[in-house]
Each structure stands twice: as C-alpha cells, then as structure tokens.
Amino acid sequence: MAKYTVYITRRVRNGFRRALEEVAEVEQWDEDRPVPRKVLLSAIRNADGLICMGDDIIDADIIAAGRRLRVISTVSTGYDHIDLEAAKARHITVCNTPGIGDNSVADLTLALMLACARFVVDADRFVHERQWEYWAPYLFAGVEMRNSTLGIIGLGRIGLQVAVRALGFGMRVLYDSPKRHEDAESLGLQFGSLDNILREADFVSLHVPLRPGTRRLIDERRLRLMRPSAFLINMARGAVVDHDALVRALREKWIAGAALDVFPREPILPDDPLLELPNVILTPHIGNNTRRSMARMVRAAAEQVIQVLHGEQPDYGIVSFVERRKAA
C-alpha cells in the first residue's frame, strides 16, 4: 500500500503520474476545468501532497483542511494564488516551476506586439466577415518594429528573453528594473526610469511580479505619460495595471492600444468593458501554454512533490519555507 497520497487539481497525462505512483496513491480531478472548491476541500483532507494550477485558489481554509499536507507544488511561476502565510503557519513546503516557461511567454509577448503593430486581429476579422472588396494602400497600415522603441518593465528572465527577441527585430530596447542587469549593457539595452521609458517607448511590455509595490504600477498618471501612438502589453499580472484607468485610456485614445494576457479577475467577467473595446487584444492567460513548456512544468511540479515526500529539498522551493522545514 502506498505510504502517501497526492492530489492533482486538473487532468494531466498518465505519463506524468507514473513517477508519483511509485511513491504515492495519486488522485486527480479528471477534467480540464478547475476543481470545484467543495471537491477540493474534501479531497485534500487525506492528501500529503497537492499539485495545483495557477488559477486554483489555495487559501487558508483549503490549507487548513489538509490535515496531512506536507507540500503544495504549483504548475506556474507565480504563487500569489496560494496563501503563503497559512502554509508557513502549518510548516507546509510550497514549490513553483519558475523559468521553464520563459521562452513560451517571451514568444507570446512578441506575437502580441506584432499583432498590435500590424492590426493582425482586425485584419483577420475583416477578411472573415467578407468585408474585403478591394486593396487599398492604407488598409490596416501599421508600424514597423525596426527602429521602434520597446520599454521593458521588469528585466528578469522573461524580460531578458523578450529583449533578445526584440533586438532581432532591430528595435531599440529600454528597461526599468530594481537594479541594472549584468548582461544588459553588452546586449545594447539602455537602463532608464519607469516614467521616462513610458514617455519614450512605442511599446511597453510588463514583466514584473505582483507585489505590494507593483500593484497598479501602471495607473492613470503613468498611462497619460505614454505616447498616443504607443501600445501596452501586459504579460505579468492583471493587478499590475489599474483596470479602470486602462479602460479610460483605451476609450479616450490616450494610447493606441493594448494586448493583455492577464486580468485582475480570471476568467474575465462577461460584462468587463474591455470586451467592447476595438483597440485591445485579449488572450486567456496562455503565456506558458506550449506543449513543451506545459509538459516540463507538470513534470517539475510532480518531481518536487516526490522530493519533499522523500525528505529532500525541492528544486524550486519557496526558500523561507524550505529552510523552516529543514530547521524543524
């Protein structure tokens, strides 16, 4: 009989369960949609390990229900959906899967920038709706990426990958980060203040973690600093941007447009005014969603559960929790 029980909050391919099943009995919510809260509260009571997704809310009540819970491993880079204080109080190790999806997120960032620059979504809709009757010289006339200025807010792993791709398009790249990046100067990136970057950039791409200091980082004042021809790309977290201010900025054309993969509420609410605006591209938080990236993230999450159940330090543990467990 298996010594441990691990619960997975979403359907995953059987190949990722084999290693877990060597050390634990594996149970999972066998659907693509999130596990209902009532089901999770019941299932977690006998679980030693939990593998969750980035949209699962693992709050204090869920954690308290896990009487045997030793490890929470999330298939995501961010972990703001997990109540870290509640986990800390119960000496539960929390792991994430950082770095694995960086290339996927950077690829989508460039895809959204190109879609904004060349009106790809509007042009596609124009053809599908059979409106194309003749060629016109200024039909969906966009802007060239070459010699345009990209402002990257947050030059971490993903921000750096975006910069490398942008340089390949011949863009000038500015960045704002808590400290200067050691590789930035050799790549030709220019360090600047957030406000100055907003004034200069043709595209502003957000890649900061959600923390008290970054919540509503892009507010009305900062949106008004941007050029009327500029585009805002948000691949970070929805709450990094003041939602209401962004709606006004798009309606009143303070900026040319935006592309968002993240939102303050996910899924986006059906009455969200962003859904009615023509100058914003919306994608359903799919930055990590490439086959290779997701496979590696699920595998990493599973491997870390095994490590913790074996009494080992996980590869991507939230350090304070790991150290507390080791000291206990």
BAMARVEX-751263 format. One record per residue: residue in one letter; x, y, z of N, C-alpha, C in turn. Coordinates in steps of 0.1 Angstrom, whole numbers, padded with zeros to 4 digits, always signed. Example, Ala and Ser with C-alpha at 12.3 -4.5 7.8 and 13.67 -1.06 7.14 Angstrom:
BEGIN
A+0132-0057+0078+0123-0045+0078+0132-0033+0078S+0128-0022+0071+0137-0011+0071+0129+0000+0079
***
This chain:
BEGIN
M+0008-0012+0000+0000+0000+0000+0009+0012+0000A+0005+0022-0008+0013+0035-0009+0013+0042+0004K+0024+0048+0007+0026+0054+0020+0020+0068+0020Y+0019+0075+0008+0014+0088+0007+0003+0089-0003T-0005+0100-0002-0015+0104-0012-0012+0117-0018V-0013+0118-0031-0011+0131-0038-0023+0134-0046Y-0028+0147-0044-0040+0151-0052-0036+0161-0063I-0041+0159-0075-0038+0168-0086-0051+0175-0090T-0051+0188-0091-0064+0195-0093-0068+0196-0107R-0061+0190-0117-0065+0191-0131-0061+0178-0138R-0068+0175-0149-0064+0163-0156-0050+0165-0162V-0041+0155-0160-0028+0155-0166-0026+0142-0173R-0017+0141-0182-0014+0129-0190-0008+0118-0181N-0012+0106-0184-0007+0095-0175+0008+0094-0173G+0015+0098-0183+0030+0097-0183+0036+0105-0171F+0029+0115-0166+0034+0123-0155+0030+0117-0142R+0021+0107-0142+0017+0101-0130+0026+0089-0125R+0033+0083-0135+0040+0071-0132+0050+0072-0121A+0058+0083-0121+0068+0085-0111+0061+0088-0097L+0050+0095-0097+0043+0097-0085+0037+0085-0079E+0032+0076-0088+0026+0064-0084+0035+0054-0078E+0048+0056-0080+0058+0047-0073+0060+0050-0058V+0056+0062-0054+0057+0066-0040+0044+0070-0034A+0033+0071-0041+0021+0076-0036+0009+0071-0043E-0002+0071-0037-0015+0069-0044-0019+0083-0050V-0022+0083-0062-0025+0095-0069-0040+0096-0072E-0046+0108-0068-0059+0111-0072-0060+0124-0079Q-0069+0126-0088-0069+0138-0095-0084+0142-0100W-0086+0154-0101-0098+0159-0107-0097+0157-0122D-0105+0149-0128-0103+0144-0141-0110+0152-0152E-0109+0165-0151-0114+0174-0161-0104+0186-0163D-0106+0193-0175-0097+0204-0178-0101+0216-0170R-0114+0218-0166-0118+0229-0159-0114+0228-0144P-0113+0239-0137-0108+0238-0123-0117+0230-0114V-0110+0223-0104-0117+0215-0095-0127+0224-0086P-0139+0220-0084-0148+0228-0076-0143+0229-0061R-0145+0240-0055-0140+0242-0041-0144+0231-0032K-0157+0227-0033-0162+0217-0023-0155+0204-0025V-0152+0200-0038-0145+0188-0041-0131+0188-0035L-0124+0200-0037-0110+0201-0033-0110+0201-0017L-0119+0207-0011-0119+0207+0004-0120+0193+0009S-0128+0184+0003-0129+0170+0007-0117+0162+0003A-0112+0164-0009-0101+0156-0014-0088+0158-0006I-0086+0171-0002-0073+0174+0004-0072+0169+0018R-0083+0165+0024-0082+0160+0038-0072+0149+0041N-0071+0140+0031-0062+0129+0033-0049+0130+0024A-0047+0142+0018-0035+0143+0009-0023+0147+0016D-0012+0141+0013+0001+0145+0018+0008+0156+0008G+0004+0155-0004+0009+0164-0014-0002+0170-0023L-0001+0182-0027-0011+0188-0036-0003+0194-0048I-0008+0190-0060-0003+0197-0073-0014+0205-0078C-0012+0218-0079-0023+0227-0083-0018+0235-0095M-0028+0242-0101-0025+0251-0112-0026+0266-0108G-0021+0274-0117-0020+0288-0113-0034+0295-0111D-0045+0289-0115-0058+0296-0113-0065+0289-0101D-0059+0279-0094-0066+0273-0083-0063+0282-0071I-0074+0286-0064-0072+0294-0052-0070+0285-0040I-0057+0285-0035-0054+0277-0024-0053+0286-0012D-0064+0289-0005-0065+0298+0006-0063+0291+0019A-0065+0299+0030-0063+0294+0043-0072+0282+0047D-0084+0283+0042-0094+0272+0045-0090+0259+0038I-0086+0260+0026-0081+0248+0018-0069+0242+0025I-0060+0251+0029-0048+0246+0036-0051+0240+0049A-0060+0246+0057-0064+0240+0070-0070+0227+0069A-0077+0225+0057-0084+0212+0055-0074+0201+0053G-0062+0204+0048-0052+0194+0045-0045+0190+0058R-0051+0181+0066-0045+0178+0079-0032+0171+0078R-0029+0164+0067-0016+0157+0065-0007+0164+0055L-0012+0175+0050-0005+0182+0039+0010+0185+0042R+0019+0181+0034+0033+0185+0036+0039+0193+0025V+0033+0193+0013+0038+0201+0002+0027+0205-0008I+0028+0217-0012+0020+0223-0023+0029+0226-0035S+0027+0221-0046+0035+0223-0058+0026+0228-0069T+0029+0241-0073+0020+0247-0083+0027+0247-0097V+0019+0244-0107+0023+0243-0121+0022+0258-0126S+0031+0266-0121+0031+0280-0125+0044+0287-0119T+0047+0298-0125+0058+0306-0120+0053+0314-0108G+0042+0321-0109+0036+0329-0099+0030+0320-0088Y+0029+0325-0076+0023+0317-0065+0014+0326-0056D+0009+0337-0062+0001+0346-0055-0013+0340-0052H-0016+0329-0059-0029+0322-0056-0028+0313-0044I-0017+0312-0038-0015+0304-0026-0013+0313-0014D-0020+0310-0003-0019+0317+0009-0006+0313+0016L+0005+0320+0014+0018+0317+0019+0019+0317+0034E+0012+0327+0040+0012+0328+0055+0005+0316+0061A-0006+0311+0055-0012+0299+0060-0004+0287+0059A+0003+0286+0047+0012+0275+0045+0024+0275+0055K+0029+0287+0057+0040+0289+0066+0036+0285+0080A+0024+0289+0084+0020+0286+0098+0019+0271+0101R+0016+0263+0090+0014+0249+0091+0027+0241+0087H+0038+0249+0084+0051+0243+0080+0049+0234+0067I+0042+0240+0058+0040+0233+0045+0049+0239+0035T+0057+0230+0028+0066+0235+0018+0058+0239+0005V+0061+0250-0001+0054+0255-0013+0065+0256-0024C+0062+0250-0035+0071+0250-0047+0064+0256-0059N+0072+0261-0068+0066+0266-0080+0075+0261-0092T+0073+0265-0104+0080+0260-0115+0086+0272-0123P+0095+0279-0118+0100+0291-0125+0109+0288-0136G+0110+0297-0146+0120+0296-0156+0116+0286-0168I+0108+0277-0165+0105+0266-0175+0098+0272-0187G+0088+0281-0184+0080+0286-0195+0085+0300-0200D+0097+0304-0197+0101+0317-0201+0101+0320-0216N+0106+0310-0223+0106+0312-0238+0092+0313-0244S+0083+0305-0238+0069+0305-0243+0063+0319-0240V+0065+0324-0228+0059+0337-0225+0065+0348-0234A+0078+0347-0236+0085+0357-0244+0080+0357-0259D+0078+0344-0264+0073+0343-0277+0059+0350-0279L+0050+0347-0269+0037+0353-0270+0037+0368-0269T+0047+0373-0260+0048+0388-0259+0051+0394-0273L+0061+0388-0280+0064+0393-0294+0052+0391-0303A+0045+0380-0302+0033+0378-0310+0023+0389-0308L+0021+0393-0296+0011+0403-0293+0016+0417-0297M+0029+0419-0296+0034+0432-0301+0032+0433-0316L+0035+0422-0323+0033+0422-0338+0019+0424-0342A+0010+0417-0334-0004+0418-0337-0009+0432-0335C-0004+0439-0325-0008+0453-0323-0002+0462-0335A+0011+0460-0338+0018+0468-0347+0011+0467-0361R+0006+0455-0365+0001+0453-0378-0014+0450-0379F-0021+0452-0368-0035+0451-0368-0040+0437-0373V-0032+0427-0368-0034+0413-0373-0049+0408-0370V-0053+0411-0357-0066+0406-0353-0077+0413-0361D-0076+0426-0363-0086+0434-0370-0086+0429-0385A-0075+0427-0391-0074+0424-0405-0080+0410-0407D-0077+0401-0398-0082+0387-0399-0098+0388-0398R-0103+0395-0389-0118+0397-0388-0124+0403-0400F-0117+0413-0406-0121+0420-0418-0123+0410-0430V-0113+0401-0431-0115+0391-0442-0125+0381-0439H-0125+0376-0426-0135+0365-0423-0150+0371-0424E-0152+0383-0421-0165+0389-0422-0168+0394-0437R-0160+0390-0446-0162+0392-0460-0164+0407-0464Q-0156+0415-0457-0156+0430-0459-0145+0434-0470W-0136+0425-0473-0125+0428-0482-0130+0428-0497E-0132+0440-0502-0138+0441-0516-0127+0446-0526Y-0117+0453-0521-0106+0458-0529-0094+0461-0521W-0082+0462-0527-0070+0465-0520-0069+0480-0519A-0065+0485-0507-0064+0500-0505-0050+0502-0500P-0043+0513-0504-0029+0515-0500-0027+0517-0485Y-0037+0522-0478-0035+0524-0463-0044+0515-0455L-0048+0504-0461-0057+0494-0454-0049+0488-0442F-0053+0490-0430-0046+0484-0418-0031+0488-0418A-0028+0500-0422-0014+0504-0422-0009+0505-0408G+0001+0497-0405+0006+0496-0391+0020+0503-0390V+0028+0499-0380+0041+0504-0378+0051+0493-0379E+0063+0497-0383+0074+0487-0384+0081+0485-0370M+0085+0473-0367+0092+0471-0355+0106+0476-0355R+0112+0475-0367+0126+0480-0368+0127+0495-0365N+0136+0499-0356+0138+0513-0352+0127+0518-0342S+0117+0510-0339+0108+0513-0329+0114+0511-0315T+0109+0517-0305+0114+0516-0291+0105+0508-0282L+0111+0498-0276+0105+0489-0267+0109+0492-0253G+0100+0494-0244+0103+0496-0230+0099+0484-0222I+0108+0477-0216+0106+0465-0208+0106+0469-0193I+0095+0467-0187+0093+0470-0172+0095+0457-0165G+0107+0455-0159+0110+0442-0152+0119+0434-0161L+0132+0435-0159+0141+0427-0168+0146+0415-0160G+0137+0406-0157+0140+0393-0152+0143+0383-0163R+0141+0371-0160+0143+0360-0170+0135+0362-0183I+0122+0365-0181+0113+0366-0192+0116+0380-0199G+0117+0390-0192+0120+0403-0198+0133+0403-0206L+0143+0395-0202+0155+0394-0209+0153+0387-0222Q+0145+0376-0222+0142+0369-0234+0134+0377-0244V+0125+0385-0239+0118+0395-0248+0128+0404-0254A+0137+0409-0246+0147+0419-0252+0155+0413-0263V+0160+0400-0261+0168+0394-0271+0160+0392-0284R+0147+0389-0283+0139+0388-0295+0136+0401-0302A+0134+0411-0293+0132+0425-0299+0144+0430-0306L+0156+0427-0301+0168+0431-0307+0169+0425-0321G+0164+0413-0322+0165+0406-0335+0156+0413-0346F+0146+0420-0341+0138+0428-0350+0143+0442-0353G+0155+0445-0347+0161+0458-0349+0155+0469-0340M+0149+0465-0329+0143+0475-0320+0153+0481-0310R+0151+0493-0306+0158+0499-0295+0151+0495-0282V+0159+0490-0273+0153+0484-0261+0157+0492-0248L+0147+0498-0241+0150+0504-0228+0144+0495-0218Y+0150+0496-0205+0144+0487-0195+0145+0494-0181D+0135+0491-0173+0135+0496-0159+0134+0483-0150S+0142+0483-0140+0143+0471-0132+0149+0476-0118P+0146+0469-0107+0152+0473-0094+0167+0476-0094K+0174+0468-0103+0188+0470-0104+0192+0467-0118R+0203+0473-0122+0208+0471-0136+0212+0456-0138H+0208+0451-0150+0210+0437-0153+0225+0436-0158E+0232+0426-0154+0246+0424-0157+0249+0422-0172D+0239+0416-0179+0241+0414-0194+0235+0425-0202A+0228+0434-0196+0221+0444-0204+0230+0453-0213E+0241+0458-0207+0249+0467-0214+0256+0460-0226S+0260+0448-0225+0267+0441-0236+0257+0438-0247L+0244+0437-0244+0234+0435-0254+0230+0448-0261G+0233+0459-0255+0229+0472-0260+0216+0477-0255L+0212+0471-0243+0199+0476-0237+0203+0489-0229Q+0193+0498-0228+0195+0510-0221+0187+0511-0208F+0193+0513-0197+0186+0515-0184+0180+0528-0183G+0168+0529-0177+0161+0542-0176+0151+0541-0165S+0145+0553-0161+0135+0553-0151+0121+0549-0157L+0112+0544-0149+0099+0540-0155+0092+0551-0162D+0091+0563-0156+0084+0574-0162+0090+0578-0175N+0103+0579-0176+0110+0583-0188+0108+0572-0199I+0108+0559-0195+0105+0549-0205+0091+0550-0211L+0082+0552-0202+0068+0554-0207+0067+0565-0217R+0074+0576-0215+0073+0587-0224+0080+0584-0237E+0090+0576-0238+0097+0573-0250+0093+0561-0258A+0087+0551-0252+0085+0539-0258+0073+0538-0268D+0075+0531-0279+0064+0528-0288+0056+0516-0283F+0063+0507-0276+0057+0495-0270+0062+0494-0256V+0053+0492-0246+0057+0490-0232+0052+0476-0228S+0062+0468-0224+0059+0454-0221+0062+0451-0206L+0052+0446-0199+0052+0445-0184+0056+0430-0180H+0067+0429-0172+0071+0416-0168+0076+0416-0153V+0068+0423-0145+0071+0424-0130+0063+0414-0122P+0067+0409-0111+0059+0401-0102+0049+0410-0095L+0038+0404-0091+0028+0411-0083+0032+0412-0069R+0035+0424-0064+0039+0426-0050+0032+0439-0046P+0032+0442-0033+0026+0455-0029+0031+0467-0037G+0043+0467-0040+0049+0479-0047+0046+0479-0062T+0041+0468-0068+0038+0467-0082+0023+0467-0085R+0015+0466-0075+0000+0466-0077-0004+0480-0082R-0011+0480-0093-0015+0493-0100-0003+0501-0103L+0008+0495-0106+0021+0502-0110+0018+0511-0122I+0010+0506-0131+0006+0514-0143-0008+0520-0140D-0008+0532-0135-0020+0539-0131-0024+0550-0141E-0034+0558-0138-0038+0568-0147-0026+0578-0150R-0019+0582-0140-0008+0592-0142+0002+0586-0152R+0005+0573-0150+0016+0567-0159+0010+0564-0173L-0003+0561-0174-0008+0558-0187-0009+0571-0195R-0011+0582-0188-0011+0595-0195+0003+0600-0200L+0014+0593-0194+0027+0596-0198+0030+0590-0212M+0023+0579-0215+0026+0572-0228+0022+0580-0240R+0028+0577-0251+0025+0584-0264+0011+0579-0269P+0004+0588-0276-0009+0584-0281-0007+0573-0292S+0005+0571-0297+0007+0560-0307+0013+0548-0301A+0014+0547-0287+0020+0536-0281+0011+0525-0277F+0016+0513-0275+0009+0501-0272+0014+0495-0258L+0005+0491-0250+0008+0485-0237+0006+0470-0238I+0016+0462-0234+0015+0447-0234+0016+0442-0220N+0007+0435-0215+0007+0430-0201+0008+0415-0201M+0020+0410-0197+0022+0395-0196+0025+0392-0181A+0023+0402-0172+0028+0400-0158+0016+0395-0150R+0009+0404-0144-0004+0400-0136-0013+0412-0139G-0026+0408-0139-0036+0418-0142-0036+0430-0133A-0034+0428-0120-0034+0439-0110-0022+0448-0111V-0013+0445-0119-0002+0455-0121-0006+0467-0128V-0018+0466-0136-0023+0478-0143-0037+0482-0136D-0039+0494-0134-0052+0499-0129-0062+0497-0140H-0071+0488-0138-0080+0483-0148-0089+0495-0153D-0095+0502-0144-0104+0513-0148-0097+0524-0156A-0085+0527-0152-0077+0537-0159-0073+0532-0173L-0070+0519-0174-0067+0514-0187-0080+0515-0197V-0091+0512-0191-0103+0513-0199-0105+0527-0204R-0103+0537-0196-0104+0551-0200-0094+0554-0210A-0082+0550-0208-0071+0553-0217-0074+0547-0231L-0080+0536-0232-0083+0530-0245-0095+0537-0251R-0105+0540-0243-0117+0546-0248-0114+0560-0254E-0106+0567-0246-0103+0581-0249-0090+0583-0257K-0084+0572-0261-0072+0572-0270-0060+0579-0264W-0058+0578-0251-0046+0583-0245-0034+0575-0251I-0037+0562-0254-0027+0553-0261-0034+0546-0273A-0026+0541-0282-0032+0535-0294-0039+0522-0291G-0034+0514-0282-0040+0501-0279-0032+0493-0269A-0037+0481-0266-0031+0473-0256-0033+0458-0260A-0025+0449-0254-0027+0435-0256-0025+0429-0242L-0034+0421-0237-0034+0416-0224-0036+0401-0224D-0027+0394-0216-0029+0380-0214-0033+0377-0200V-0034+0387-0191-0037+0386-0177-0047+0397-0173F-0055+0394-0163-0066+0402-0159-0067+0402-0144P-0073+0413-0138-0075+0413-0123-0084+0401-0118R-0094+0398-0127-0103+0387-0124-0102+0377-0136E-0099+0365-0133-0098+0355-0144-0107+0343-0140P-0115+0338-0150-0116+0344-0164-0122+0358-0163I-0120+0365-0174-0125+0379-0174-0140+0379-0173L-0146+0388-0166-0160+0389-0164-0168+0392-0177P-0179+0386-0179-0187+0388-0191-0191+0403-0194D-0192+0411-0183-0195+0425-0185-0183+0434-0185D-0171+0429-0185-0159+0437-0185-0159+0446-0197P-0158+0460-0195-0158+0469-0206-0147+0467-0217L-0136+0460-0213-0126+0457-0222-0131+0449-0234L-0141+0441-0232-0146+0432-0242-0153+0440-0253E-0157+0452-0250-0164+0460-0260-0154+0470-0268L-0142+0470-0264-0133+0480-0270-0125+0474-0282P-0124+0481-0293-0118+0476-0305-0103+0476-0305N-0097+0484-0296-0082+0486-0297-0075+0479-0286V-0080+0467-0282-0073+0459-0272-0075+0444-0277I-0063+0437-0276-0063+0423-0279-0063+0415-0266L-0071+0405-0264-0073+0398-0252-0070+0383-0254T-0061+0377-0246-0059+0363-0247-0061+0357-0233P-0065+0344-0232-0069+0338-0219-0058+0332-0211H-0048+0341-0207-0037+0337-0199-0030+0324-0204I-0025+0325-0216-0019+0313-0223-0004+0315-0225G+0002+0324-0217+0017+0327-0219+0025+0314-0219N+0023+0306-0209+0031+0293-0208+0026+0282-0217N+0015+0284-0223+0008+0272-0230+0014+0268-0243T+0026+0263-0243+0031+0255-0254+0032+0240-0249R+0031+0231-0258+0031+0217-0254+0044+0214-0246R+0055+0218-0251+0068+0215-0244+0069+0222-0231S+0065+0234-0230+0065+0241-0217+0056+0235-0207M+0044+0232-0210+0035+0227-0200+0039+0213-0196A+0044+0205-0205+0049+0191-0202+0060+0192-0191R+0069+0201-0194+0081+0202-0184+0076+0208-0171M+0067+0217-0171+0062+0223-0158+0055+0213-0150V+0046+0205-0156+0039+0194-0149+0049+0184-0143R+0059+0180-0151+0069+0171-0146+0076+0177-0135A+0080+0189-0136+0088+0196-0125+0080+0196-0112A+0067+0200-0113+0058+0200-0101+0057+0187-0095A+0056+0176-0103+0055+0163-0097+0068+0158-0091E+0079+0161-0097+0092+0157-0092+0095+0164-0078Q+0090+0176-0077+0092+0183-0064+0084+0177-0053V+0072+0173-0056+0064+0166-0046+0071+0154-0041I+0077+0146-0050+0084+0134-0047+0096+0138-0038Q+0103+0148-0042+0115+0152-0034+0111+0155-0019V+0100+0163-0018+0096+0167-0004+0092+0155+0004L+0084+0146-0002+0079+0134+0005+0091+0125+0008H+0102+0126+0001+0114+0118+0004+0123+0125+0014G+0118+0137+0019+0126+0145+0028+0137+0153+0022E+0137+0155+0009+0147+0162+0002+0142+0177-0001Q+0152+0185-0003+0148+0199-0007+0144+0200-0021P+0132+0206-0024+0128+0207-0038+0136+0216-0047D+0136+0214-0059+0144+0222-0069+0140+0237-0068Y+0127+0239-0068+0122+0253-0068+0114+0257-0056G+0118+0253-0045+0110+0256-0033+0111+0271-0029I+0100+0275-0023+0100+0289-0018+0109+0288-0006V+0120+0295-0007+0132+0293+0002+0128+0293+0017S+0121+0304+0021+0118+0305+0035+0111+0293+0041F+0102+0287+0033+0095+0275+0038+0105+0263+0039V+0113+0262+0029+0122+0250+0028+0132+0251+0040E+0137+0263+0043+0146+0264+0054+0139+0262+0067R+0127+0266+0069+0120+0264+0081+0118+0249+0083R+0114+0242+0072+0112+0227+0074+0125+0220+0077K+0136+0225+0071+0149+0218+0074+0153+0221+0089A+0150+0233+0094+0154+0236+0108+0145+0230+0118A+0133+0225+0114+0123+0220+0123+0128+0206+0129
***
